[in-house]
Amino acid sequence: MAITVSIPQVRDWAQLLRLENDRIVLAKIVGDLTGEGETVNVYKVKTPDSLAIEVYFLNALDNAPTEIRRIVLDEKRDAFFSYRGRSVNLVLEDEDGDGILEIIVPAYDNNLVPRVSVYKFSPETRSFSKFNPPQVGY
């Protein structure tokens, strides 16, 4: 089955988000990463070999993706946790109060031990790093 798309913006999106046969999008969340209009789509993606977070930075004028960052998690099994009274498997929240949203990702390791990873964005380097906040209010 083939899908033909003629609108340029939609066609570009379709090419960037083309899913492989064995790739499953588990969650999607949208937010203003820096509080300055830097909108991102964050996806939690499962493949047979990995669990990953994909961050698509969007153009403010047409919402077309301008950058993509992929973070492969150490854990390979999806998990949910209770966050502010809701069961979620992906959160975008400013946990440390610096005005920049962190990506919070629950997962299970190979021994089914639950883990929560927090990834912080650095506007200077345009990259994400894993960090442990001093106190996270889950």
Sequence and secondary structure as in RCSB ss.txt:
>XXXX:A:sequence
MAITVSIPQVRDWAQLLRLENDRIVLAKIVGDLTGEGETVNVYKVKTPDSLAIEVYFLNALDNAPTEIRRIVLDE
KRDAFFSYRGRSVNLVLEDEDGDGILEIIVPAYDNNLVPRVSVYKFSPETRSFSKFNPPQVGY
>XXXX:A:secstr
      SHHHHHHHHHT   TT EEEEEEEEESSSSS EEEEEEEE SS EEEEEEEE TTT  EEEEEEEE S 
 EE  EEETTEEES EEE SSSSSS EEEEEEE TT  EEEEEEEEETTTTEEEEE  S    
